[in-house]
């Protein structure tokens, strides 16, 4: 897989995870204070997604840097 293809895949994964994370957070807001156990689990899930997003953003930045270096050669 080329660096450009990998970057495109990371960007797609980021978009998907961000949308999923927003959906989970919207659900948490809509549920209200009725089921604390479920809300806690959903918050944990959203927090894990934020960590995944941060990792993908770091990967994306590294790929962009690699592409810039390849272009400078």
C-alpha positions as semicolon CSV with decimal commas, in nm:
position;residue;x (nm);y (nm);z (nm)
1;X;0,000;0,000;0,000
2;X;0,141;0,336;-0,094
3;X;0,176;0,619;0,155
4;X;-0,102;0,810;-0,021
5;X;-0,334;0,508;-0,002
6;X;-0,252;0,460;0,364
7;X;-0,316;0,829;0,433
8;X;-0,651;0,808;0,252
9;X;-0,746;0,504;0,465
10;X;-0,647;0,681;0,787
11;X;-0,854;0,986;0,686
12;X;-1,155;0,761;0,619
13;X;-1,110;0,588;0,954
14;X;-1,085;0,924;1,129
15;X;-1,406;1,049;0,969
16;X;-1,589;0,729;1,063
17;X;-1,465;0,732;1,423
18;X;-1,547;1,099;1,469
19;X;-1,901;1,040;1,343
20;X;-1,944;0,736;1,568
21;X;-1,808;0,929;1,865
22;X;-2,049;1,215;1,804
23;X;-2,337;0,968;1,775
24;X;-2,247;0,807;2,108
25;X;-2,222;1,146;2,277
26;X;-2,557;1,250;2,128
27;X;-2,713;0,929;2,264
28;X;-2,569;0,999;2,608
29;X;-2,724;1,345;2,604
30;X;-3,061;1,206;2,488
31;X;-3,075;0,928;2,749
32;X;-3,071;1,167;3,041
33;X;-3,013;1,044;3,395
34;X;-3,227;0,730;3,374
35;X;-2,968;0,452;3,342
36;X;-2,638;0,543;3,505
37;X;-2,472;0,208;3,427
38;X;-2,548;0,236;3,057
39;X;-2,443;0,600;3,049
40;X;-2,114;0,513;3,221
41;X;-2,045;0,240;2,966
42;X;-2,123;0,475;2,678
43;X;-1,896;0,745;2,819
44;X;-1,617;0,489;2,849
45;X;-1,675;0,386;2,489
46;X;-1,666;0,748;2,375
47;X;-1,344;0,809;2,570
48;X;-1,182;0,503;2,410
49;X;-1,282;0,634;2,068
50;X;-1,119;0,968;2,149
51;X;-0,796;0,781;2,225
52;X;-0,823;0,593;1,893
53;X;-0,887;0,920;1,712
54;X;-0,578;1,076;1,871
55;X;-0,368;0,777;1,763
56;X;-0,500;0,800;1,408
57;X;-0,431;1,173;1,400
58;X;-0,070;1,104;1,501
59;X;-0,047;0,838;1,228
60;X;-0,196;1,080;0,975
61;X;0,057;1,348;1,070
62;X;0,343;1,098;1,031
63;X;0,214;0,995;0,688
64;X;0,185;1,357;0,579
65;X;0,539;1,417;0,697
66;X;0,658;1,111;0,503
67;X;0,484;1,235;0,188
68;X;0,645;1,577;0,228
69;X;0,986;1,413;0,270
70;X;0,930;1,192;-0,034
71;X;0,831;1,497;-0,236
72;X;1,146;1,681;-0,132
73;X;1,371;1,406;-0,265
